[in-house]
């Protein structure tokens, strides 16, 4: 009997910060990455880190994480995929009667939860008839809102607190984004001061050790306003929660 030979599986997943930085730089120069990440290795690095927190491979993370006004968010289809793949989820049912979208979800060992979003809700929020997806695909947008409310309320641990991109796009202070998902022109960010890093490091260490924040949370907050050097990013990523500590 011949022996079965198993070939090693090729993976692009970086194994350390140096590989992640190099990987992000290569992808930023690629023509096949989403526009949010083109020529922006910082955004790619944040997406990879968030993807690792959520169990997504690097390429999955870039396809499913949107950067809106410097804030990472998950597209609605990725949100439901992550929740359904979790053993904590018993079921998710979505319906729409032409006026109101309903999302029924059940977490294991808990009662069913129901969230809705109607055109009346959309009108009160100033979304009804809004130029872009709300005027072109109102049923889809109602579905995304009901889904976001339900899954963020019932499975915050699975989603690691990530907002839903379709919901973030509708925040009044943000630019209107149409179906093509055109990002805003990137703004030049100033470098994060080393003195500020040194000053804030003890606070971040305490929060991360207590499992109240992750290095990705800290990096995402900083890179919404500043750029980080590879050395600063590595310093933050070296912060780890204490064993046995839960939030």
C-alpha positions as protocol buffer text, in pm:
chain_id: "A"
residue {
  index: 1
  type: UNK
  ca { x: 0 y: 0 z: 0 }
}
residue {
  index: 2
  type: UNK
  ca { x: 143 y: 333 z: -101 }
}
residue {
  index: 3
  type: UNK
  ca { x: 183 y: 598 z: 163 }
}
residue {
  index: 4
  type: UNK
  ca { x: -42 y: 902 z: 144 }
}
residue {
  index: 5
  type: UNK
  ca { x: 155 y: 1221 z: 99 }
}
residue {
  index: 6
  type: UNK
  ca { x: -5 y: 1537 z: 233 }
}
residue {
  index: 7
  type: UNK
  ca { x: 131 y: 1854 z: 81 }
}
residue {
  index: 8
  type: UNK
  ca { x: 171 y: 2155 z: 311 }
}
residue {
  index: 9
  type: UNK
  ca { x: -99 y: 2419 z: 269 }
}
residue {
  index: 10
  type: UNK
  ca { x: 19 y: 2758 z: 146 }
}
residue {
  index: 11
  type: UNK
  ca { x: -92 y: 3047 z: 366 }
}
residue {
  index: 12
  type: UNK
  ca { x: -41 y: 3423 z: 347 }
}
residue {
  index: 13
  type: UNK
  ca { x: -121 y: 3469 z: 715 }
}
residue {
  index: 14
  type: UNK
  ca { x: 173 y: 3656 z: 878 }
}
residue {
  index: 15
  type: UNK
  ca { x: 331 y: 3489 z: 1179 }
}
residue {
  index: 16
  type: UNK
  ca { x: 487 y: 3795 z: 1344 }
}
residue {
  index: 17
  type: UNK
  ca { x: 488 y: 4175 z: 1331 }
}
residue {
  index: 18
  type: UNK
  ca { x: 772 y: 4189 z: 1078 }
}
residue {
  index: 19
  type: UNK
  ca { x: 587 y: 3960 z: 838 }
}
residue {
  index: 20
  type: UNK
  ca { x: 266 y: 4158 z: 894 }
}
residue {
  index: 21
  type: UNK
  ca { x: 435 y: 4489 z: 811 }
}
residue {
  index: 22
  type: UNK
  ca { x: 595 y: 4348 z: 496 }
}
residue {
  index: 23
  type: UNK
  ca { x: 269 y: 4179 z: 395 }
}
residue {
  index: 24
  type: UNK
  ca { x: 74 y: 4504 z: 445 }
}
residue {
  index: 25
  type: UNK
  ca { x: 325 y: 4695 z: 231 }
}
residue {
  index: 26
  type: UNK
  ca { x: 300 y: 4442 z: -54 }
}
residue {
  index: 27
  type: UNK
  ca { x: -79 y: 4445 z: -50 }
}
residue {
  index: 28
  type: UNK
  ca { x: -99 y: 4826 z: -36 }
}
residue {
  index: 29
  type: UNK
  ca { x: 79 y: 4836 z: -371 }
}
residue {
  index: 30
  type: UNK
  ca { x: -148 y: 4572 z: -522 }
}
residue {
  index: 31
  type: UNK
  ca { x: -429 y: 4659 z: -764 }
}
residue {
  index: 32
  type: UNK
  ca { x: -670 y: 4393 z: -633 }
}
residue {
  index: 33
  type: UNK
  ca { x: -727 y: 4521 z: -278 }
}
residue {
  index: 34
  type: UNK
  ca { x: -1038 y: 4730 z: -193 }
}
residue {
  index: 35
  type: UNK
  ca { x: -995 y: 5105 z: -236 }
}
residue {
  index: 36
  type: UNK
  ca { x: -992 y: 5161 z: 141 }
}
residue {
  index: 37
  type: UNK
  ca { x: -657 y: 4981 z: 152 }
}
residue {
  index: 38
  type: UNK
  ca { x: -485 y: 5095 z: -169 }
}
residue {
  index: 39
  type: UNK
  ca { x: -154 y: 5265 z: -84 }
}
residue {
  index: 40
  type: UNK
  ca { x: -246 y: 5249 z: 285 }
}
residue {
  index: 41
  type: UNK
  ca { x: -47 y: 4977 z: 465 }
}
residue {
  index: 42
  type: UNK
  ca { x: -160 y: 5120 z: 801 }
}
residue {
  index: 43
  type: UNK
  ca { x: -524 y: 5040 z: 726 }
}
residue {
  index: 44
  type: UNK
  ca { x: -423 y: 4694 z: 602 }
}
residue {
  index: 45
  type: UNK
  ca { x: -233 y: 4624 z: 924 }
}
residue {
  index: 46
  type: UNK
  ca { x: -533 y: 4728 z: 1135 }
}
residue {
  index: 47
  type: UNK
  ca { x: -764 y: 4510 z: 921 }
}
residue {
  index: 48
  type: UNK
  ca { x: -533 y: 4210 z: 958 }
}
residue {
  index: 49
  type: UNK
  ca { x: -517 y: 4256 z: 1336 }
}
residue {
  index: 50
  type: UNK
  ca { x: -896 y: 4291 z: 1359 }
}
residue {
  index: 51
  type: UNK
  ca { x: -935 y: 3988 z: 1134 }
}
residue {
  index: 52
  type: UNK
  ca { x: -718 y: 3782 z: 1369 }
}
residue {
  index: 53
  type: UNK
  ca { x: -938 y: 3889 z: 1662 }
}
residue {
  index: 54
  type: UNK
  ca { x: -1248 y: 3776 z: 1468 }
}
residue {
  index: 55
  type: UNK
  ca { x: -1101 y: 3457 z: 1321 }
}
residue {
  index: 56
  type: UNK
  ca { x: -1069 y: 3592 z: 964 }
}
residue {
  index: 57
  type: UNK
  ca { x: -776 y: 3524 z: 735 }
}
residue {
  index: 58
  type: UNK
  ca { x: -596 y: 3837 z: 606 }
}
residue {
  index: 59
  type: UNK
  ca { x: -761 y: 3842 z: 262 }
}
residue {
  index: 60
  type: UNK
  ca { x: -1103 y: 3775 z: 418 }
}
residue {
  index: 61
  type: UNK
  ca { x: -1045 y: 4062 z: 659 }
}
residue {
  index: 62
  type: UNK
  ca { x: -973 y: 4310 z: 381 }
}
residue {
  index: 63
  type: UNK
  ca { x: -1280 y: 4204 z: 185 }
}
residue {
  index: 64
  type: UNK
  ca { x: -1511 y: 4215 z: 487 }
}
residue {
  index: 65
  type: UNK
  ca { x: -1375 y: 4506 z: 692 }
}
residue {
  index: 66
  type: UNK
  ca { x: -1445 y: 4859 z: 573 }
}
residue {
  index: 67
  type: UNK
  ca { x: -1260 y: 5165 z: 700 }
}
residue {
  index: 68
  type: UNK
  ca { x: -1514 y: 5448 z: 726 }
}
residue {
  index: 69
  type: UNK
  ca { x: -1377 y: 5781 z: 848 }
}
residue {
  index: 70
  type: UNK
  ca { x: -1085 y: 5596 z: 1003 }
}
residue {
  index: 71
  type: UNK
  ca { x: -1309 y: 5352 z: 1189 }
}
residue {
  index: 72
  type: UNK
  ca { x: -1304 y: 4980 z: 1101 }
}
residue {
  index: 73
  type: UNK
  ca { x: -1645 y: 4818 z: 1056 }
}
residue {
  index: 74
  type: UNK
  ca { x: -1778 y: 4484 z: 927 }
}
residue {
  index: 75
  type: UNK
  ca { x: -2002 y: 4455 z: 625 }
}
residue {
  index: 76
  type: UNK
  ca { x: -2341 y: 4307 z: 715 }
}
residue {
  index: 77
  type: UNK
  ca { x: -2288 y: 3982 z: 523 }
}
residue {
  index: 78
  type: UNK
  ca { x: -1968 y: 3914 z: 719 }
}
residue {
  index: 79
  type: UNK
  ca { x: -2148 y: 3987 z: 1048 }
}
residue {
  index: 80
  type: UNK
  ca { x: -2412 y: 3721 z: 993 }
}
residue {
  index: 81
  type: UNK
  ca { x: -2150 y: 3473 z: 867 }
}
residue {
  index: 82
  type: UNK
  ca { x: -1939 y: 3514 z: 1182 }
}
residue {
  index: 83
  type: UNK
  ca { x: -2238 y: 3478 z: 1415 }
}
residue {
  index: 84
  type: UNK
  ca { x: -2380 y: 3174 z: 1235 }
}
residue {
  index: 85
  type: UNK
  ca { x: -2041 y: 3002 z: 1253 }
}
residue {
  index: 86
  type: UNK
  ca { x: -2030 y: 3050 z: 1631 }
}
residue {
  index: 87
  type: UNK
  ca { x: -2143 y: 2761 z: 1855 }
}
residue {
  index: 88
  type: UNK
  ca { x: -2326 y: 3023 z: 2064 }
}
residue {
  index: 89
  type: UNK
  ca { x: -2577 y: 3082 z: 1785 }
}
residue {
  index: 90
  type: UNK
  ca { x: -2882 y: 2855 z: 1757 }
}
residue {
  index: 91
  type: UNK
  ca { x: -3055 y: 3037 z: 1473 }
}
residue {
  index: 92
  type: UNK
  ca { x: -3106 y: 3362 z: 1283 }
}
residue {
  index: 93
  type: UNK
  ca { x: -3425 y: 3427 z: 1087 }
}
residue {
  index: 94
  type: UNK
  ca { x: -3479 y: 3739 z: 875 }
}
residue {
  index: 95
  type: UNK
  ca { x: -3808 y: 3851 z: 718 }
}
residue {
  index: 96
  type: UNK
  ca { x: -3947 y: 4165 z: 552 }
}
residue {
  index: 97
  type: UNK
  ca { x: -4313 y: 4246 z: 486 }
}
residue {
  index: 98
  type: UNK
  ca { x: -4242 y: 4536 z: 253 }
}
residue {
  index: 99
  type: UNK
  ca { x: -4252 y: 4790 z: 532 }
}
residue {
  index: 100
  type: UNK
  ca { x: -4066 y: 4640 z: 828 }
}
residue {
  index: 101
  type: UNK
  ca { x: -3757 y: 4417 z: 842 }
}
residue {
  index: 102
  type: UNK
  ca { x: -3745 y: 4169 z: 1131 }
}
residue {
  index: 103
  type: UNK
  ca { x: -3447 y: 3976 z: 1262 }
}
residue {
  index: 104
  type: UNK
  ca { x: -3511 y: 3693 z: 1510 }
}
residue {
  index: 105
  type: UNK
  ca { x: -3206 y: 3545 z: 1680 }
}
residue {
  index: 106
  type: UNK
  ca { x: -3145 y: 3295 z: 1955 }
}
residue {
  index: 107
  type: UNK
  ca { x: -2831 y: 3255 z: 2158 }
}
residue {
  index: 108
  type: UNK
  ca { x: -2775 y: 2916 z: 2316 }
}
residue {
  index: 109
  type: UNK
  ca { x: -2938 y: 2885 z: 2660 }
}
residue {
  index: 110
  type: UNK
  ca { x: -3111 y: 3224 z: 2624 }
}
residue {
  index: 111
  type: UNK
  ca { x: -3453 y: 3344 z: 2510 }
}
residue {
  index: 112
  type: UNK
  ca { x: -3514 y: 3444 z: 2150 }
}
residue {
  index: 113
  type: UNK
  ca { x: -3451 y: 3813 z: 2076 }
}
residue {
  index: 114
  type: UNK
  ca { x: -3630 y: 4013 z: 1805 }
}
residue {
  index: 115
  type: UNK
  ca { x: -3524 y: 4341 z: 1648 }
}
residue {
  index: 116
  type: UNK
  ca { x: -3709 y: 4534 z: 1376 }
}
residue {
  index: 117
  type: UNK
  ca { x: -3649 y: 4833 z: 1153 }
}
residue {
  index: 118
  type: UNK
  ca { x: -3936 y: 4992 z: 959 }
}
residue {
  index: 119
  type: UNK
  ca { x: -3972 y: 5271 z: 706 }
}
residue {
  index: 120
  type: UNK
  ca { x: -4120 y: 5476 z: 990 }
}
residue {
  index: 121
  type: UNK
  ca { x: -3793 y: 5424 z: 1179 }
}
residue {
  index: 122
  type: UNK
  ca { x: -3604 y: 5519 z: 862 }
}
residue {
  index: 123
  type: UNK
  ca { x: -3807 y: 5840 z: 828 }
}
residue {
  index: 124
  type: UNK
  ca { x: -3744 y: 5935 z: 1191 }
}
residue {
  index: 125
  type: UNK
  ca { x: -3371 y: 5878 z: 1140 }
}
residue {
  index: 126
  type: UNK
  ca { x: -3370 y: 6090 z: 824 }
}
residue {
  index: 127
  type: UNK
  ca { x: -3288 y: 5789 z: 605 }
}
residue {
  index: 128
  type: UNK
  ca { x: -3607 y: 5743 z: 403 }
}
residue {
  index: 129
  type: UNK
  ca { x: -3547 y: 5863 z: 48 }
}
residue {
  index: 130
  type: UNK
  ca { x: -3187 y: 5950 z: 127 }
}
residue {
  index: 131
  type: UNK
  ca { x: -2973 y: 5959 z: -187 }
}
residue {
  index: 132
  type: UNK
  ca { x: -2781 y: 5637 z: -240 }
}
residue {
  index: 133
  type: UNK
  ca { x: -2866 y: 5288 z: -107 }
}
residue {
  index: 134
  type: UNK
  ca { x: -3169 y: 5406 z: 92 }
}
residue {
  index: 135
  type: UNK
  ca { x: -3346 y: 5526 z: -223 }
}
residue {
  index: 136
  type: UNK
  ca { x: -3216 y: 5244 z: -444 }
}
residue {
  index: 137
  type: UNK
  ca { x: -3233 y: 4941 z: -213 }
}
residue {
  index: 138
  type: UNK
  ca { x: -3459 y: 5026 z: 84 }
}
residue {
  index: 139
  type: UNK
  ca { x: -3545 y: 4660 z: 156 }
}
residue {
  index: 140
  type: UNK
  ca { x: -3178 y: 4567 z: 178 }
}
residue {
  index: 141
  type: UNK
  ca { x: -3101 y: 4863 z: 402 }
}
residue {
  index: 142
  type: UNK
  ca { x: -3392 y: 4780 z: 636 }
}
residue {
  index: 143
  type: UNK
  ca { x: -3256 y: 4426 z: 657 }
}
residue {
  index: 144
  type: UNK
  ca { x: -2906 y: 4549 z: 743 }
}
residue {
  index: 145
  type: UNK
  ca { x: -3037 y: 4777 z: 1019 }
}
residue {
  index: 146
  type: UNK
  ca { x: -3252 y: 4508 z: 1184 }
}
residue {
  index: 147
  type: UNK
  ca { x: -2963 y: 4260 z: 1153 }
}
residue {
  index: 148
  type: UNK
  ca { x: -2715 y: 4505 z: 1304 }
}
residue {
  index: 149
  type: UNK
  ca { x: -2939 y: 4577 z: 1604 }
}
residue {
  index: 150
  type: UNK
  ca { x: -3005 y: 4209 z: 1671 }
}
residue {
  index: 151
  type: UNK
  ca { x: -2657 y: 4065 z: 1627 }
}
residue {
  index: 152
  type: UNK
  ca { x: -2472 y: 4348 z: 1800 }
}
residue {
  index: 153
  type: UNK
  ca { x: -2709 y: 4324 z: 2100 }
}
residue {
  index: 154
  type: UNK
  ca { x: -2708 y: 3945 z: 2133 }
}
residue {
  index: 155
  type: UNK
  ca { x: -2356 y: 3851 z: 2016 }
}
residue {
  index: 156
  type: UNK
  ca { x: -2123 y: 4141 z: 2112 }
}
residue {
  index: 157
  type: UNK
  ca { x: -1856 y: 3893 z: 2220 }
}
residue {
  index: 158
  type: UNK
  ca { x: -1856 y: 3714 z: 1884 }
}
residue {
  index: 159
  type: UNK
  ca { x: -1829 y: 4045 z: 1696 }
}
residue {
  index: 160
  type: UNK
  ca { x: -1574 y: 4189 z: 1942 }
}
residue {
  index: 161
  type: UNK
  ca { x: -1772 y: 4513 z: 1951 }
}
residue {
  index: 162
  type: UNK
  ca { x: -1720 y: 4581 z: 1579 }
}
residue {
  index: 163
  type: UNK
  ca { x: -1986 y: 4811 z: 1429 }
}
residue {
  index: 164
  type: UNK
  ca { x: -2173 y: 4720 z: 1111 }
}
residue {
  index: 165
  type: UNK
  ca { x: -2053 y: 4913 z: 805 }
}
residue {
  index: 166
  type: UNK
  ca { x: -2399 y: 4977 z: 658 }
}
residue {
  index: 167
  type: UNK
  ca { x: -2501 y: 5134 z: 989 }
}
residue {
  index: 168
  type: UNK
  ca { x: -2185 y: 5343 z: 1026 }
}
residue {
  index: 169
  type: UNK
  ca { x: -2232 y: 5482 z: 676 }
}
residue {
  index: 170
  type: UNK
  ca { x: -2564 y: 5634 z: 783 }
}
residue {
  index: 171
  type: UNK
  ca { x: -2422 y: 5841 z: 1068 }
}
residue {
  index: 172
  type: UNK
  ca { x: -2524 y: 6200 z: 975 }
}
residue {
  index: 173
  type: UNK
  ca { x: -2175 y: 6344 z: 1013 }
}
residue {
  index: 174
  type: UNK
  ca { x: -2034 y: 6103 z: 758 }
}
residue {
  index: 175
  type: UNK
  ca { x: -2024 y: 6151 z: 382 }
}
residue {
  index: 176
  type: UNK
  ca { x: -2298 y: 5989 z: 171 }
}
residue {
  index: 177
  type: UNK
  ca { x: -2165 y: 5661 z: 32 }
}
residue {
  index: 178
  type: UNK
  ca { x: -2333 y: 5501 z: -270 }
}
residue {
  index: 179
  type: UNK
  ca { x: -2340 y: 5138 z: -387 }
}
residue {
  index: 180
  type: UNK
  ca { x: -1988 y: 5165 z: -533 }
}
residue {
  index: 181
  type: UNK
  ca { x: -1856 y: 5222 z: -178 }
}
residue {
  index: 182
  type: UNK
  ca { x: -1629 y: 5506 z: -287 }
}
residue {
  index: 183
  type: UNK
  ca { x: -1407 y: 5609 z: 7 }
}
residue {
  index: 184
  type: UNK
  ca { x: -1325 y: 5966 z: 95 }
}
residue {
  index: 185
  type: UNK
  ca { x: -994 y: 6099 z: -28 }
}
residue {
  index: 186
  type: UNK
  ca { x: -735 y: 5999 z: 232 }
}
residue {
  index: 187
  type: UNK
  ca { x: -613 y: 6279 z: 455 }
}
residue {
  index: 188
  type: UNK
  ca { x: -251 y: 6313 z: 557 }
}
residue {
  index: 189
  type: UNK
  ca { x: -218 y: 6212 z: 921 }
}
residue {
  index: 190
  type: UNK
  ca { x: 56 y: 6333 z: 1152 }
}
residue {
  index: 191
  type: UNK
  ca { x: 296 y: 6095 z: 1322 }
}
residue {
  index: 192
  type: UNK
  ca { x: 206 y: 5976 z: 1670 }
}
residue {
  index: 193
  type: UNK
  ca { x: 453 y: 6136 z: 1917 }
}
residue {
  index: 194
  type: UNK
  ca { x: 682 y: 5896 z: 2105 }
}
residue {
  index: 195
  type: UNK
  ca { x: 626 y: 6103 z: 2421 }
}
residue {
  index: 196
  type: UNK
  ca { x: 253 y: 6046 z: 2395 }
}
residue {
  index: 197
  type: UNK
  ca { x: 309 y: 5672 z: 2347 }
}
residue {
  index: 198
  type: UNK
  ca { x: 525 y: 5659 z: 2661 }
}
residue {
  index: 199
  type: UNK
  ca { x: 265 y: 5857 z: 2854 }
}
residue {
  index: 200
  type: UNK
  ca { x: -29 y: 5638 z: 2754 }
}
residue {
  index: 201
  type: UNK
  ca { x: 147 y: 5301 z: 2765 }
}
residue {
  index: 202
  type: UNK
  ca { x: 76 y: 5231 z: 3138 }
}
residue {
  index: 203
  type: UNK
  ca { x: -296 y: 5302 z: 3089 }
}
residue {
  index: 204
  type: UNK
  ca { x: -316 y: 5073 z: 2784 }
}
residue {
  index: 205
  type: UNK
  ca { x: -119 y: 4800 z: 2962 }
}
residue {
  index: 206
  type: UNK
  ca { x: -360 y: 4807 z: 3256 }
}
residue {
  index: 207
  type: UNK
  ca { x: -667 y: 4789 z: 3026 }
}
residue {
  index: 208
  type: UNK
  ca { x: -522 y: 4508 z: 2812 }
}
residue {
  index: 209
  type: UNK
  ca { x: -404 y: 4306 z: 3112 }
}
residue {
  index: 210
  type: UNK
  ca { x: -759 y: 4335 z: 3253 }
}
residue {
  index: 211
  type: UNK
  ca { x: -892 y: 4216 z: 2913 }
}
residue {
  index: 212
  type: UNK
  ca { x: -1094 y: 4537 z: 2871 }
}
residue {
  index: 213
  type: UNK
  ca { x: -911 y: 4630 z: 2551 }
}
residue {
  index: 214
  type: UNK
  ca { x: -696 y: 4452 z: 2294 }
}
residue {
  index: 215
  type: UNK
  ca { x: -387 y: 4582 z: 2112 }
}
residue {
  index: 216
  type: UNK
  ca { x: -607 y: 4606 z: 1801 }
}
residue {
  index: 217
  type: UNK
  ca { x: -847 y: 4839 z: 1986 }
}
residue {
  index: 218
  type: UNK
  ca { x: -559 y: 5069 z: 2081 }
}
residue {
  index: 219
  type: UNK
  ca { x: -408 y: 5063 z: 1730 }
}
residue {
  index: 220
  type: UNK
  ca { x: -747 y: 5133 z: 1568 }
}
residue {
  index: 221
  type: UNK
  ca { x: -807 y: 5431 z: 1797 }
}
residue {
  index: 222
  type: UNK
  ca { x: -465 y: 5583 z: 1734 }
}
residue {
  index: 223
  type: UNK
  ca { x: -458 y: 5527 z: 1356 }
}
residue {
  index: 224
  type: UNK
  ca { x: -792 y: 5706 z: 1318 }
}
residue {
  index: 225
  type: UNK
  ca { x: -600 y: 6029 z: 1390 }
}
residue {
  index: 226
  type: UNK
  ca { x: -228 y: 5951 z: 1360 }
}
residue {
  index: 227
  type: UNK
  ca { x: 18 y: 5723 z: 1185 }
}
residue {
  index: 228
  type: UNK
  ca { x: 222 y: 5472 z: 1384 }
}
residue {
  index: 229
  type: UNK
  ca { x: 577 y: 5363 z: 1311 }
}
residue {
  index: 230
  type: UNK
  ca { x: 649 y: 4987 z: 1293 }
}
residue {
  index: 231
  type: UNK
  ca { x: 833 y: 5015 z: 1624 }
}
residue {
  index: 232
  type: UNK
  ca { x: 536 y: 5185 z: 1795 }
}
residue {
  index: 233
  type: UNK
  ca { x: 296 y: 4923 z: 1656 }
}
residue {
  index: 234
  type: UNK
  ca { x: 520 y: 4641 z: 1779 }
}
residue {
  index: 235
  type: UNK
  ca { x: 539 y: 4801 z: 2127 }
}
residue {
  index: 236
  type: UNK
  ca { x: 158 y: 4805 z: 2151 }
}
residue {
  index: 237
  type: UNK
  ca { x: 122 y: 4450 z: 2016 }
}
residue {
  index: 238
  type: UNK
  ca { x: 358 y: 4325 z: 2288 }
}
residue {
  index: 239
  type: UNK
  ca { x: 96 y: 4414 z: 2552 }
}
residue {
  index: 240
  type: UNK
  ca { x: -89 y: 4097 z: 2653 }
}
residue {
  index: 241
  type: UNK
  ca { x: -382 y: 4017 z: 2887 }
}
residue {
  index: 242
  type: UNK
  ca { x: -298 y: 3838 z: 3210 }
}
residue {
  index: 243
  type: UNK
  ca { x: -375 y: 3465 z: 3209 }
}
residue {
  index: 244
  type: UNK
  ca { x: -709 y: 3377 z: 3360 }
}
residue {
  index: 245
  type: UNK
  ca { x: -841 y: 3734 z: 3347 }
}
residue {
  index: 246
  type: UNK
  ca { x: -1179 y: 3789 z: 3181 }
}
residue {
  index: 247
  type: UNK
  ca { x: -1354 y: 4117 z: 3108 }
}
